[in-house]
């Protein structure tokens, strides 16, 4: 088994417990299941990110990115009908890579890309002014209710930036999927992982409609955050 070779400098008791849980949960599968080709490299990248994390870092972006990849790898591996899973294999002619490929899945290869959405908007007057400006352009059927004194600027800003990242990641994945399909046909899974940011089902439905049609979801759509 490959284990972290030193305790990172930012560790406190809570993080230490989390790291222990990561090793217990993921290491046996990631480096011990020979169905995952490239598992040792995936685990090594997690260790590298751990060592490279700055002292006192609170958000740990590289660290959380690797954790989400480990989590998705585990989800793929616990389905024992999959005889082989490839981590970042060279398939596309243009050199682009997808995080995980399951060869010969139903409907062709399964191409899975993992993205972490971690908005970090500050609760500031500037952010609140942006909210007031942007809500002038909301469709008539959208009522986004937040209170300034109850983190309203941060909540709206996080929602707005996370939504933008969703679109950015989708548009980034589409050419990768097209490139891999030109070599080996299959279908794609784009997996969004969050860090303490909860999405209501209506937000995701609205995002899906906006992505497909360029318009917000029809009908009455009310967002309530922090309001009374």
C-alpha positions as CSV (number, residue, x, y, z in Angstrom):
1,X,0.0,0.0,0.0
2,X,1.2,3.5,-0.8
3,X,0.8,5.9,2.2
4,X,1.6,9.6,2.8
5,X,5.3,9.8,3.7
6,X,5.0,12.8,6.0
7,X,2.4,14.8,7.9
8,X,1.6,18.0,5.9
9,X,2.2,21.3,7.8
10,X,-1.4,22.5,7.8
11,X,-2.8,19.4,9.7
12,X,-5.0,19.9,12.7
13,X,-7.0,17.2,14.5
14,X,-10.0,17.4,12.1
15,X,-7.9,17.3,9.0
16,X,-5.8,14.5,10.4
17,X,-8.9,12.4,11.0
18,X,-10.0,13.2,7.4
19,X,-6.7,12.1,6.0
20,X,-6.8,8.9,8.0
21,X,-10.3,8.3,6.6
22,X,-9.1,8.9,3.0
23,X,-6.3,6.4,3.4
24,X,-8.6,3.8,4.9
25,X,-11.4,4.3,2.4
26,X,-9.5,4.8,-0.9
27,X,-6.0,3.5,-0.7
28,X,-6.9,-0.3,-0.8
29,X,-9.0,0.2,-3.9
30,X,-6.9,2.8,-5.7
31,X,-3.6,1.0,-5.4
32,X,-4.8,-2.5,-4.7
33,X,-7.4,-3.2,-7.4
34,X,-5.7,-4.2,-10.6
35,X,-8.8,-3.3,-12.6
36,X,-7.7,0.4,-12.3
37,X,-4.9,1.0,-14.7
38,X,-3.0,4.0,-13.5
39,X,-4.2,3.8,-9.9
40,X,-0.7,4.1,-8.4
41,X,-0.2,7.3,-10.4
42,X,-3.5,8.7,-9.2
43,X,-2.6,8.0,-5.5
44,X,0.8,9.5,-6.0
45,X,-0.7,12.7,-7.4
46,X,-2.9,12.9,-4.2
47,X,0.3,12.6,-2.1
48,X,2.0,15.2,-4.2
49,X,-0.9,17.6,-3.7
50,X,-0.8,17.0,0.0
51,X,2.8,17.8,0.3
52,X,2.5,20.9,-1.9
53,X,-0.4,22.4,0.1
54,X,0.6,25.7,1.6
55,X,0.9,26.1,5.4
56,X,-2.3,27.4,6.9
57,X,-4.3,26.9,3.7
58,X,-8.0,26.8,4.3
59,X,-9.5,25.8,1.0
60,X,-6.8,23.4,-0.2
61,X,-7.8,23.5,-3.9
62,X,-5.3,20.9,-5.2
63,X,-6.0,18.7,-2.3
64,X,-9.8,18.7,-2.7
65,X,-9.4,18.1,-6.5
66,X,-7.5,14.9,-5.9
67,X,-10.0,13.8,-3.2
68,X,-12.8,14.1,-5.6
69,X,-10.9,12.1,-8.2
70,X,-10.4,9.3,-5.6
71,X,-14.0,9.4,-4.7
72,X,-15.2,9.0,-8.3
73,X,-12.6,6.2,-8.9
74,X,-14.0,4.4,-6.0
75,X,-17.6,4.7,-7.3
76,X,-16.4,3.2,-10.6
77,X,-14.5,0.4,-8.9
78,X,-17.3,-0.8,-6.6
79,X,-19.3,-1.7,-9.7
80,X,-17.7,-5.1,-10.2
81,X,-19.3,-5.5,-13.6
82,X,-16.5,-3.2,-14.9
83,X,-13.5,-5.4,-15.8
84,X,-11.2,-2.5,-16.5
85,X,-10.9,1.3,-15.7
86,X,-8.2,3.5,-17.2
87,X,-7.0,6.7,-15.5
88,X,-6.1,9.4,-18.0
89,X,-5.2,7.1,-20.8
90,X,-3.8,8.6,-24.1
91,X,-6.7,8.1,-26.5
92,X,-7.5,11.3,-28.4
93,X,-5.3,12.2,-31.4
94,X,-4.9,15.8,-30.2
95,X,-3.4,14.6,-26.9
96,X,-6.3,15.7,-24.7
97,X,-7.1,13.3,-21.9
98,X,-10.3,12.3,-19.9
99,X,-9.9,11.5,-16.2
100,X,-11.4,8.0,-16.4
101,X,-12.3,5.6,-19.3
102,X,-14.2,2.4,-19.0
103,X,-13.6,0.5,-22.2
104,X,-16.3,-1.5,-23.8
105,X,-19.1,-0.2,-21.6
106,X,-22.7,-0.4,-22.9
107,X,-23.0,2.1,-25.7
108,X,-19.3,2.2,-26.3
109,X,-16.6,3.5,-24.0
110,X,-17.6,5.4,-20.9
111,X,-15.6,8.7,-20.7
112,X,-15.8,10.3,-17.2
113,X,-14.5,13.7,-16.4
114,X,-14.3,15.0,-12.7
115,X,-14.6,18.6,-11.8
116,X,-14.7,20.3,-8.4
117,X,-16.9,23.4,-8.0
118,X,-15.8,25.4,-5.0
119,X,-17.1,29.0,-5.1
120,X,-15.3,31.4,-2.7
121,X,-17.2,34.7,-3.0
122,X,-16.7,37.3,-0.2
123,X,-19.6,38.8,1.6
124,X,-18.8,42.4,0.7
125,X,-20.5,45.6,-0.4
126,X,-19.0,45.2,-3.8
127,X,-20.5,41.7,-4.2
128,X,-23.9,43.0,-3.0
129,X,-23.8,45.8,-5.6
130,X,-23.1,43.2,-8.3
131,X,-26.2,41.2,-7.1
132,X,-28.3,44.4,-7.3
133,X,-27.1,45.0,-10.8
134,X,-27.5,41.5,-12.0
135,X,-31.0,41.0,-10.7
136,X,-32.2,43.6,-13.1
137,X,-31.5,41.1,-15.9
138,X,-33.2,38.2,-14.2
139,X,-36.2,36.8,-16.1
140,X,-39.6,37.8,-14.8
141,X,-40.2,34.3,-13.5
142,X,-37.1,34.3,-11.3
143,X,-37.2,35.7,-7.8
144,X,-33.9,35.3,-6.0
145,X,-34.5,36.4,-2.4
146,X,-31.5,37.1,-0.2
147,X,-30.9,39.4,2.8
148,X,-27.8,41.6,2.9
149,X,-27.4,41.1,6.6
150,X,-27.6,37.3,6.3
151,X,-24.7,36.6,4.0
152,X,-26.9,37.5,1.0
153,X,-24.0,38.8,-1.1
154,X,-21.8,35.7,-0.5
155,X,-24.7,33.3,-1.1
156,X,-25.7,34.9,-4.4
157,X,-22.1,35.3,-5.5
158,X,-21.4,31.7,-4.9
159,X,-24.4,30.6,-6.8
160,X,-23.6,32.8,-9.7
161,X,-19.9,31.8,-9.9
162,X,-20.6,28.1,-9.4
163,X,-23.1,28.2,-12.3
164,X,-20.5,29.9,-14.5
165,X,-18.1,27.1,-13.7
166,X,-20.7,24.5,-14.6
167,X,-20.9,26.1,-18.1
168,X,-17.2,26.5,-18.4
169,X,-16.5,22.8,-17.5
170,X,-19.2,21.6,-19.9
171,X,-17.8,23.6,-22.8
172,X,-14.4,22.3,-21.9
173,X,-15.5,18.7,-21.9
174,X,-17.4,18.8,-25.2
175,X,-14.3,19.0,-27.4
176,X,-12.5,16.4,-25.3
177,X,-15.5,14.0,-25.8
178,X,-15.6,14.7,-29.5
179,X,-11.9,14.0,-29.8
180,X,-12.1,10.7,-28.0
181,X,-15.2,9.7,-29.9
182,X,-13.4,10.3,-33.2
183,X,-11.0,7.5,-32.2
184,X,-13.2,5.2,-30.0
185,X,-16.9,5.9,-29.8
186,X,-18.7,6.2,-26.4
187,X,-20.7,8.4,-24.1
188,X,-19.6,10.9,-21.5
189,X,-20.2,11.5,-17.8
190,X,-19.3,14.9,-16.4
191,X,-19.2,14.6,-12.7
192,X,-19.5,17.8,-10.6
193,X,-18.3,17.6,-7.0
194,X,-18.9,20.3,-4.5
195,X,-17.2,21.6,-1.3
196,X,-19.9,22.6,1.2
197,X,-22.0,24.2,-1.4
198,X,-25.5,22.7,-1.7
199,X,-27.5,22.9,-4.9
200,X,-31.3,22.7,-4.9
201,X,-32.8,20.5,-7.6
202,X,-34.5,23.5,-9.1
203,X,-31.1,25.1,-9.7
204,X,-29.8,22.1,-11.5
205,X,-32.9,21.9,-13.6
206,X,-32.6,25.5,-14.5
207,X,-28.9,25.1,-15.4
208,X,-29.7,22.1,-17.7
209,X,-32.4,24.1,-19.5
210,X,-30.1,27.1,-19.8
211,X,-27.3,24.9,-21.2
212,X,-29.6,23.2,-23.8
213,X,-31.7,26.2,-24.9
214,X,-29.9,29.4,-23.8
215,X,-33.0,30.3,-21.8
216,X,-33.9,30.0,-18.1
217,X,-36.4,27.4,-17.1
218,X,-40.0,28.3,-17.9
219,X,-42.6,28.6,-15.1
220,X,-42.4,30.0,-11.6
221,X,-38.9,29.6,-10.2
222,X,-38.2,31.2,-6.8
223,X,-34.9,31.1,-5.0
224,X,-35.0,31.8,-1.3
225,X,-31.7,32.2,0.6
226,X,-31.2,34.0,3.8
227,X,-34.5,35.8,3.5
228,X,-37.3,35.8,6.2
